[in-house]
Amino acid sequence: MPHHVPDRPSVHALLADGTTVCIRSVVAGDHDQLEGLYEEMSPENLRLRFFAASHRSAHLAADRACAPARSGYRALLAETQGRVVGLAEYGTGDEKDAAEVSIAVADGLHHRGVGTLLVEHLVSAARAEGIRAFEADALSENHAVLKLFADLGLRTTRRFEGPEVRWTIALDQSDTYLTAVEERGRAADVASLEPLLRPKAVAVIGAGRKPGSVGRAILHQLHAGGYTGRLFAVNPAAHAILGVPSYSSVGALPRTPDLAVLAVPAAVIPETAEECGKAGVRALLVVTAGLHADQAQALLAACRSYGMRLVGPNCLGISNADPELSLDATFAAGHPRPGTAGVAVQSGGVGIALLDGLSRLGIGVSSFASLGDKFDVSGNDMLQWWESDGRTGLALLHLESFGNPRAFSRTARRVTRRMPLLTVDAGRTDAGRRAAASHTAAAATSTMTRGALFTQAGITATRSIGELLETAALLHSQPLPAGSRVAIITNAGGAGVLAADACAEAGLSLPAPTPELIDDLLAVLPDGAAVGNPVDATAAVTEEQLTDCLDRIMRYDGVDAVLVALVPTAVAAATGDDLVRALTRAPGRRAKPIVAVRLEQGLPVELLPAAEDGTIPSYAEPQAAARALAHSAHRAAWLARPAGTVPDLDGVETERARTVVETYLAAHPDGGWLDPRTCADLLACYGIPQIPWAWAETEDDAVLAADRLRGFDGRVVMKAHWPGLVHKSQQHAVHLDLRGDSQVRAAYRDLETRFAGQLTGVVLQPLAARGTELFAGVVQDEVFGPLVLFGLGGTATEVLADHAARLAPLTDHDVHDLITSPRCAPLLFGAHGNGPVDLGELEQLLLRLSRMAADLPQLAETDFNPVLATPGGVTVLDARIRLVPCRPQDPYLRRLR
């Protein structure tokens, strides 16, 4: 039977042209509108929909859609400004895992993506209800519907029956389908941002006549910055402000602006937004701060109702530095320099720092958005804009929150293969977060979760604004290194030592030069030079000698990057040598990245002009140069590795697992920790290996169970159980190494006495063989979704904190990274003379755990500790699972925030 899924709340989403529609379930009150939808269709469209042009069909179709809710049927409609523009519905017949689907779109709205968007939402609803396929009949001449089905990205089969085509559409969620949905979403998103980031007309509402207001400052920036579109002010008390014509209201403007900047008090924001929507404004920039909950809700409702995209509130503004537009709608002190870096921030102060830094470096800005409270437009939107604008080559983000991390991750993985994507890992501490009761939740920190997101998406995560700019300078100006091997050249031994320490601390290697390279370098360097790594060229080195040295090292295959640490000397000054010039003019320099360190440099990082219109980054500290090189090497390694895939797993029974979960939650509406038997049932659905075990609720049952379980040496383990018990060892609720019936009885009586009133039974297991004790678990993060953790297990797992984490679903690459990242990894590969554990089985365990977490959103925590890994296999010795009631959500469904 299909699973019962409650009606979903209404959501807003974007059509192909960037306009907004509301997608919601049909209710009885929609009858007249739905009947009107059909009655307004042309006879030809009615014939294509119903295979006959009959207006009676309209009434019957509205009756069916508005009938009381019933199992196996769902109807969704699309509406804009209260008008129904589309309907999609499905109904199951005798085959409960398949449903007939039909679509209707209002005349005049074809080819704008209404039907496709409705079907995507219907697919998501059907999957949640356990439906595996859609079936549909269409006339072979109905090219619009045939194209819709063919372009969905789902597996389809067609069967021609005279003038009709019978479609079968498999609903399994493949990467092909997600990619198709993403591409449709990207195109719609970019179209919706055109009025915001490429407006032909802008109105500033709230620009004061006197200096000091934010609105006036933004109007000044737009006017003085040379904005090439039409510019208006809205202020009923002025006819002109700063030379810009002013009008009494939005409705009085001579033309409707694409973008309205709202710099009015919070109390009038909702009515001003409503006025803009009625006038036909397509985008709002709200810089006002301090909106209370009702005002915020009214603002967003107006934007959704009238299809306006929104940046803010509480933000610095936006800019598009394209010289053909010169849009600077910010109240920053200066205008951003046009360039190639896209910037999105939540903090206005961070935004000002990045704009200033990028302009000073000469990198410049393609477009900038201060997202503020991020009611609507997000970092994900900006990534898709930069991907498509043809100008951005470097993306910088400073995000304090993530609305849909899994959708963001997919977008970022795609974008960062085309351009570097850098971020500041803000909010790294656990100050506002407290560990839950289980090992898994205690191990999962916000830093670890964000780190998993950044690592899997190929995002370069830095720890400060300074480090972000330092790394951006290198990625903007230099090629990526082939690896992490660095050669250091210096004219001062002490500077070389500092650089060597910095490189080693950053995880870079300093290979020793070969004898051939040593001879080659000594031939061009002054007497007394020390040719190792670092190469100490001495203070006597001339510009020409340094150039020759660099040329030889750049041609040497044994290094991937070159760091040159220079200090000014009287020797060079006396001879007129410019060592920095040697650095910037040597030929062949673009083959490998090269960076300079100048300890006397006043600024943290500069870009030095180099040959062939290039630049070379120069740092005041060797640590900054080393960090930037390490980030560059990590990016190169990420790009070199093919995109991972989520492997298919055999023996997975997802539907049975969902039934186990639903049955438990029906009996425990508030959720809780599963009892051992239910836990074992759930693990069996995913083929996760457990050590043999038995349940006992009396002393005699415990003895009988122990007799059945005793292994070759006859020893067993007894573990107490009661609902909510997590830390058995801390509670002294475990007896190990029990031999014979008398010890089993004594252990049971001990647990029964000490935990009287709590104990519900005991679990008995054979004493496990020796092996490596590991930990694997899952925690469902409210924002990020399921996070899989892995590391060293046993009673000291929290103390040692030797864990790695990746967001589910895990790819083959993610599993490899999980296994190799913890400090204990060498133990798994046979360190200290022990044989390697069964790595294949370990990978399978993590993949199956990931699949379970991805399938079951109700799975709040899973804790496998210990997991025993040996050369012969991998076994879960102790498993705990906590379920909570949770409504399934499709993280990849197209919808606005």
N, C-alpha and C positions, 0 to 999 in steps of 0.2 A: 504494500500500500504506500502511496506517496506520503511523505511527511507533511504534517500540518504546519503551514507557515502563515503567521498573521500578516495582515495587510501592512505594506511598507509605508512609512511616512512619505509625504510628497517631497520631491527633490527638484532642483533646477539644474538644467544642463544646456549645453551650447549646440546649436545647429551648425551646419557646414558654413553658413555665412556669418557666423559669430553672434547671431541673435539668440536670445534666451527663451526657453520654454520650460514649463513646469510639467513634470511627469508624476502622475499620481494614480491611485486605484480609482476605479469608477464607483460612484455611489448612486443611490436611487434618484437623487435630485438631478442627476445629469441627463435624465431621459430625454427631455425636450431638446437639449443641445446636441445630443448624439443623433437624434432623429433628424435634426436640422443639418448636421454634418452630411448625412446621406442625401437629404432632399435637395441640398444646394449643389450636389454633384451633377455634372453633365450626364446626359443619357449614356454617352460612350463610357465614361468612367464607372457609372453604375453597372453597365453590362460587364466590364472587366472585373468588377468586384464580385458581383452576384451571378455572373454568367447569363444575366437577363436584366433588361432595363425596366424594373418594377419599383414604384415608390412604396408599395406594400412591404417590400424587403427592408426599407428603412425602419419602419415601425417594428418589425420583428427583430431586426438586429439590435435596436435600442432596448427592446424588452429583454433580450437574452443578456446583454451586457449589464443591465441594471437590476437583474433578478437577485434575490437574496444569495449571500455567499454560500458556495457549496464546494465540496472537496473536488479537487482536480480541475477547477476552472479558475481562471484569472483574467481580468481585463484591466488594461492600463490605458490612460489617455494622456495626450499632450495638449496643453492649453497655453495661450499667450494673452495676457491682459484680459483674462476671463473668457476668452473664446476658445472652444475646443477645435483643434486643428488636426487631430489624428487619434486613432484608436488601434490598439493591438490586443489580441486575446488568444488564449489557448484553452482547450478542453480535452481531458483524457476520455478515452472510451473504454473498451474492454481491456486494452493493453494499458495498464496503469503507468508503465514507464515511458510511454510515448503520448504525444498530444497533438491534436490538430491546431494549427495556428493560422490566423488571418490578420490582415492589415488594411486599414483604410486611412487615406490622407486627404485633407480638404483640397478642393480645386484651387489652383493658384499657388499651392505650397509644395508642389512636387519638385524633386531634384534639390531640395534643401536639407535632406537628411532626417526628416521627421520620422519616416518609417523605419529607417535603420536604427535610429536612437531608441525608438520604442521597442524594437525587436531585441536590441542589446539588453535592455532592462527586463524584458520578458524572459530572455535566456537565463539571466541571473536568478530570477524568481523561480523558474522551472527547475534549475539545478538544485536550489535549496529545497524544493519539494520532492526531489528524488526522480525527476523526469529526465530521461536520457536522450530523447530525440524529439524533434518537431517533424510533423508531416504537413504538407500543404498542397493544395491543388490550385493551378493557375492556368489561364488560357495561354497558349503558346505565343499569342500576339501581345501579351501584357509584358512588354519589354522592361518596364520599370521594376516590376516585382521580380522578374527573373534575374535582373542585374542585382537587385538588393540581396537576394539569396546567394547568388554566386560570389558576391564581394564581401560577405560577412567575415570570411576567414575561417569558417567552420567546415568540417568535412560534409560534403553533400553528394547525394546520388539523385539522378533524374530518370524518370520513366515516362515516355510519351504514350499517351492513350488518345489517339485521334487528335482533336484540337486542344486537348488538355495536356498539361505536364504535371506529373506527380513527383513532388520533392520530398526527400527524407534528409533531415539535417541533424547530424550528431552533435550533441551539446557538450562533449568533453572539452575541458579548458586546456587547449594546447598553446604553446608559445606562438604559433602562427596566428591564432585568434587574438591573443593579447597584443601582438604586434599590429594587427589590422585595426584593433580598437584604438591603440595608441596613435596610429597615424591619422585616423579620423579625428581623434581628440586634439592632436597637435594642430591640424589644419583649422579646426574650429576655434581653438584657443588663440592662435595667431590672428585670425580674422577679427575676433572679439577685441583684441588689444590694439588694433589699428587706430580707432578713435582716441585711445589713451596715449599712445606713444608716437603716432603720426597724425595729430589732429590738424585739420585745415583751418579751424577757428577755435579760439579759446576765450572763455569768459572767466574773469576773476570776481567772485562774489564776496564782498566784505573788504574791499580795498579802501582804506581810510584816506581822507583828504590830507591828514597831517602825518608826518613821519612817526614811526614807532609801531605801526601795526604790521602783523605778519602778512596780511593780504596785500598791503601796499608794497612790502618788500618783494613778494613774489611777482607782483605786477611790474615792479622796477626791473627785476631780473629778466623777465620775459621781454620787456621793451628794450632794455639796454643790451641784452644778449643777441638782439637781431632776429627774433622769431619772425619767420617769413610768412606765417599765416595771418589771418584776421585776428585782431586782439581787441577785447572789450573789457570794460569794467562795469560792475553792477553796484550802484550806490545811488539811492534816490535823492541824496543831498548834493550831488555834483553832476556837472555836465561833462567834465573831463578831469582825469587824474593822471599826472605825470605825462600829459600830452596824449593820453589814451581816451577815446570817447567813452563816456559813462552813461548808463541807462538806469531807469527806475526799477526794472525787474527783468527777469530772464525772458518773459514773454514779450517785452518791449524791444528786444534786440533786433537789429535789422536782418540777421540770419541766425539760425539755430547753431550754437557752437557744438562741435564734437565733444569737447572737454570743458567741464566746469570745475573751477577750483573754488572750494568752499572754505572760507576763512571767517566764518561768522560764529557767534556764541553757540555753545552746545545746545542751548534751549531751542534754537530755531533751526538746527540742522535737519530734523525730520521734515519740517514743512518746506524748507529750501530744496531738499532732495526731491520731494514730491513735485514741487514746481518745475524743477529741471526735467523730471521724467515726463510730465505732461507736455512740456515744450519740445520734447524729442531729443534731448541731450543723450549721448551714447556712453559717456564715461564721466566719473566723478573722481576728483582728488580732494580728500577731506583732510586738512592739516589740523583742524580743531582737536583739542584733547579734552578729556574729562567728561565724556558722554556717560550717563548712567545707563543701566540695563535697558530700560524702556526706550530711551533715545536711540541706543545702539540697535535694538531690534527694529525700530521703526525705520531707521536709515537703511538697514539691509533689506527690509521688506520693500521699500521704495525701489531700491536698485534691482531687486529680483522682479518686481512687478512690471517695471518698464524696461527691463533688459539692459541696465547700465552696469558696466564694469566699475569697480571701486578700488582705489588705492587709499589705505588708511583705515580709520582716522588716526590722529596723533602721529603725524609723520612729517618729515623734512620736505618731501615733494618728489618730483620726477624730472628727468631730463633726457633728451635725445640730442646728442651732440653732432648728429649728421649736419654738415655745413649747409645742406640744402634746406634744412628745417630750423636748426639752432633753437630748439625748445629747451628753455631752462626755467622750469616751474618749481624752483626751490627757493628757500630763503638762506642758502649758504652764502658766505661772504663773497666768493668769486665764482666765475664761470668755469665749468670743467673744460679741460683741453680736449678737443676731438681726438679720438683714437680708437683702440680696438678692444678695450676691456669692458665687459658688461658687469655691472655692480648691482647687487640687491642686498639691502640690509634691513634690519628691524629697528636698529638704534640710529637716530639722527646724528648723534655725536660720532659714531663709528663711520657713518656715511661721509661726514665732512672730512674726517681723517683720511679715508680712502680716496676721496676725490682729490684732495690736496696732494697726497702722496703719488697717485698715478699721474697727475698733471706735472708735478715736479720731475718725476722720472722720465717724462716724455712718452709714456705708454698711452696716456689719454684714455678717454671713456667713449664707448659707443652709445650706451644708454644706461641710465641709473634709475633705480626705484627705491625709495625709502618706504618700506611696507608698513611700518608702524604697528598698529594693533592687528593688521592682517585679516580684516573681515572677509576679504574676497581675493584679490590678486595676491599670489604667493610666489615663493621661490621657484616652484614648479612651472608656473606661468612664464616667469622671466627666462628660465632655461629654454623653454620651447621658442620663445621669441628670439633669443640670441642664436639658437640653432638655425633659424630661418632668415635672419635679417641680412645676411651677406656681408656684414661688417665686423662682427664680433669674433675675436680669435682667442679670447681669454675670459673666463667667467669667475667672478669673485662673489662669494656669499657670506653673509653674517646673519645666521638664523638662530633665534633663541627658542623656536618651537617648530614642530613639523605637524602639518594638518593631516597628511596622508603619506607616511614615510615609505610604504611599499610602492605606491605609484611614483613618488619622488625618486626612489631608488632605480626603478626601471627607466625613467626619463634620464636620470643622471648617468646610468651605465651607457646609454646610447649617446648622449651629448659628449661625455668625457672621452669617447673614442675619436671625437672630431676636434676637441679643444681641451686644454687644461681647465679643470674645475677646482678652485681652491676655496677653502672655508676656514673660519676660525672656530675651533671646537669650544664654544662658549658653554658655561654652566657645567664644568667638569666635576664639580664637587658633589658630595652627597648631603649637603647641608639641609636640604628640604626633604630628604627621603630617608625612611627608616626601613631596615630589613624586616621582611616577614619571617614567619616561624621556620620555614623549611631551609634546607641547605641551598636549594636552587635560587630561591628569592633572595637569600642573603648574599649569594655570590653575584647576582646580576645587579650591576650598578648602572646609573645613567651614563657614565663615561664608557663603560663596556658596550652598552647598547648603541650609543652613537658611533663609537669606534667601529662596531660591526657594520653599521650602515655605510659609513664612509669607506671602509676597506672594500666591501663587496661592490660598491658602486664606482670604485676607482677615483674617489674624491681625495684630493690632497688636503689633509687636515693639519692646520698649524695651530700654535698655542697662543698667538698674540697677533695684533695688527701689524707690528713691526716684522714679525716672521712672515706674515702673509705677503707684505710688500717685497721683502727680500727674495722670497721664492718666486713671486710674480715677475720680478726683474730678470731672474735667470731664465724662466720658462719663456718669457717674451723675447729674449735676445739671443738665446743659444740653442743649439740642437740638443736633443736628449742623448745621454750617454748610453753606450752599449752595455755597461755594467757599473759596478761600484768601485772600480780600481782607480785610484787617484795618484797622480804624480805632483809633488810639491817642489817648486823652485823658489828660492829666496836669495836676496843679497845680504841677509842678516841671519846668523844662525839662530838667535833667540826667537825671531819671528817664525822661522821654520819649525822650531819645536812646538810653539803654540799652535801652529796650523796642524801639525801632526797629531797632537792631542785632540784637537777639535774634530778632525776627520775620524779618528778612532772612536771617539765618544758618539759620533753620529752614525756609526755602523759602516763606515767606509773602510776599504782596505788600502794599504800602502805597499804595493809589491816592490821588492828589491829589483834594481835594474840588472839586466844581463851583462856579462863581461863585454859583449860587443857594444852595447849601448854606453857602458862606462868609458870604453876607449873612444867612442865617437864624441862623447860630451867633453872629455878631457882635452880633446884635440882643439876645441873651440873656446874653452873657458880659461880664465887667467890662472896663473900658478897659484897653488894653495887651495883651489876649489875642492870641495868634498863631494864626490859623486855617489850619493846613496839615494835614499828617499826619506827625507827631503834632499834635494840638490842644493848645496850651499855654494852659490856662485861668487861669494865674497863681495865686500864693498868695492872692490876694484873692477868689477864687471862693467864693461862698456855697453852702450846701446846695441852696437853691432853684435857683440858676443852674446848678449841675452837673446837677441833675435835668432841667431844661429842655434842656440841651445833649445829655444822653444820649437823651432822648426823640426829638429831631430826628435824631440819628445812627442810632438804631435804626429809624426810619422811612425812612431813605435807602436806596435800592436799590443803591447803588454799593459797599456793603461787606457782608461775610458774617458778620463777628464783630467784637466790640469788646473792646479791652483798656484797662482804666483803671488807670493807675499813680498812686498817691496817697502822699503823705508827710504826716505830722502837722505842723501849723504853729501858731504862737502866734496868728496871725490868726483861724483857725477856732476855736481854744480860747477866745479872748476874746469872740467873738460867739455862742458856744454852738452853732456849726454842726457837724454830724456828717457829713462827706463820705461816709463808708462807708455811713451810713444812706441817703443819696441814691442810692447804688449799688444798694441792696437793695430800695428801695421804689418805684422808678420804674415806671409802668404799661407794659404791652406788652413786658415784658422777655423773655418766653419765645419770641418770634419768632426771635431769633438768639442764639447763645451769647455770654455776656459773662463776662469773667474780670477779677479784680482782682490788682494787684501792690502789695504794701505792704512796702517795703524794711525797715521796722523790725519786721516780723512775726517772732516767735520761732520758730515751727514752719515747716518747708518748705512745707506746704500745709494750709489749713484750709477748711472749708465754712461760709460765713456764712449765717445764717438770712435768708431773703428773703420777699417778699410771697407770698401764696397758698401757704404751707407749702413753698415751694421753698428752694433753697440756691444760693449762688454760690461757686465756688472762688476762693480767695485765695492767692497765692503770694508767697514771700519774695524770689524772684529772677525777673526778667523772662524769663530763659532757660527756666525751668521752665514758665512760662505759655505761651511761644511753642512749646515742644516739644509740650505737651499740645494746643494749638490745631492744630498741624500733623498730629498723629496723628488728631485728630477730622476734619480736612479730608480726609485720606487715606481714612478709613473711609467718609465720605460719598461720595467719588468711587467707591470700590469698590462700594458698595451701589447707586449710580446706574447702574452698567454692568450690562447683562444678563449672566447666566451664559454663559460661553463654551461652544462646542461643538467637538468634534474633527471636522474636515471629512473627508468621504469622498474618497479619492484613486483616480484611475483608473490602470490600468497597473501595479498592484502585484501581484507574484507571490510571495506569502508562502510557499507550499509549496515552490516551487523554491528560494527563499532558504534554507529550513530544510534542504533536501537539500544545498545547497552547504556549509552549516555542518557538517552531520553527516559529509559526505564528508571535509572537511578534518580534522575532529577524529578521525575514524577513522584517518587516516594520521599525525596528530600528537596523540597522546593527552594531552600536557601543554599543548596549545594553542600559540599563537605569533602572530607578525605574518604576515598573508597576503601571498603573492607578488602581483605586479601583476595577473596574469591572473585569479586567484581574486577579488581585490579588485574588479576591473572587473565580473566576473560578478555579484557581490553587489550592486554599485551598480545594475547594469542591472535587477535584480529589482525595484528600487524607482523606476526612472525617474529616477535622479539623473544629471544631465548631466556628462560628462567631456570634456575636450579630447581630440581624436584622439591616439592614441599607438601605438607599436609596441615590441615586445620583440626584443632582439638579444643573442646569446650569442657572436658572433664579430665581428671587425672588418669583414669583408665583409657580414655581415648588417646591421650598423649602417649601412653606406653605402647598401645597397638600401632599408632602412627610411627613411632620411633623404630619399632621392629621392622616395619615395611621399608623405611628409608635408610637404614644403616648401610653404609658403604663397605668397602673392603676392610676398613679398620674398625667398623662398628660405632663410630662416634657421630653424635648429632648435635644440633644447635637448637635452642628453644628461645623464641622471641615473644614477648607479651604483645597483646594488641587491645586497644580500645579506640573509639573514634577520636581523632585529633592527635593521637600520639605520633610524634614525628622523630624526636631525638631519643631513640631507644637507649643508646649507650649512655647519654647524659643522665637518663632516668634509672640507669642500672636495671634495665628491663630485658637483658639478654643473658642467657647462660650458654657458654661455649663448652665444647669438648666433653659432652655428656656420654658416659659409658654405662651400659647396663640399665635394667629397669629401675633399680633403686635410685640411681642418680636422676633419672628422668622424673620419677615421682617426687623426689626432694625438690627439684627445680620447679616443678609445677606448684607444689605447696608453697614454696617461697614467693613466687609471683602472686599466687592467689591471696596470700596473707598480706603482703606489702601493698598490693593494689586492689584491696577489697572495695567493692562498690564501683570500680572502674573497669576491671578486666572483663572483656567479653570473650576471650579465647586466646589460644597461643598458636603460633606458626612453628612447625618443626621442619628442619632441613638437614640433610647430611652435611657433615663438616666438609667445607670446600678444600680442594687441593691448594697448594701454594701457587702464587702467581702475582701479577701486578694489579694492585687495587686502584681502580679508576672511578671517575665520577662522570655521569652524563645526566643532563636534565633539561627541562624546558620551563620557561616562565613566560606567561602572556603579558606583554607590556600593553598598557591601555592605549598607547599611541602607536608603538612600533610593531605590534603584533607578536607572534611567537619568536622567542629567542632561544636558540639551542646552545647549551653550555657544555664544556668538556674539559677534563683535567684530572689531576691527581685526586684519588678518592681516599676513603677510610675516615677515621674519626678526626683526623687533623685537616680535613679538606678546607674548612673555613679559615683556620689559622694560617695555613700555608698559602691559600688564595692563589693556587697555581691553575688558573682557568683561562680558557679562550672562549669566544662566543661568536656566533654568526646567526643572522636572521633567517628564519625558515621562509620558503622551502630551500633546502640546501642543494647546491649543485655539486657535481663531482669535485670541482676545484675547492668549494667551501669545505667539504669534508676533509680533503687533504690538508687544507690550512688549519682546520680545527685540531687535527691529530698532530701536526708538526709544530704548532705555535706554543703550547705550554712548555715550561722548563723541564717537565718530566719526559718530554718526547724521546730523548735518547734511550730511556729505559724500554720503550716500545720497540726500538730497532736493534736491541741486543747489546746495549752498553754494559760494561762491567762483567763481560763474559757470559751473560745470560742470553739465551736464544731469543730471537725476535718473536713478538706475540703474533697472533693470527690477524694481520692488518686488514685482510679482506673482510673477515667477520666483524671487525671493529667498525669498518666503514659501513657495512650493512646495518649494524645496530644504530649508528647515528642517522643514516638515511631513513630508517624505519621510524625512529623517534621523531625526526623532522616531519615525515609524512603524517604521522598521528597528530602532531601539533597543528599542521596546516589543515587537516581534515576537520578537526574538532575545536571550534573556537571556545567551547565550554571548558576546555582543558586549561585550568588556571596555572597549575604547577605540576611538574613531573620530576621526580627525584630518584635516580638510580644510583645508589651508593651503599655498598661498593658494587662495581662491575668488575668481575674477575677476568683478566686477560692472560692467556697462556699461549704457548705455541700451538696448542691443540684446539683453541676456540675461545669464545667470549661468552660469558654468562652473567646475567643480572642476579645478584644475590639478595638484594633488598630493593623493593620498588614501592614508591608512594605516589599517589596521584590525587590531586584535588580538582573537583569540578565545581563550576559555578554556573548559574543560569546566564545564558548569553545569547543574544540574538545574532544569527549569522550575518556578516556583512561582507560584501564583495569589494575588496580594496581597489579593484581595477575597473569598477563600473564608472562610466562617465557621469560626473555630477559636479556641480559647483559646491564650494565649501558651505 
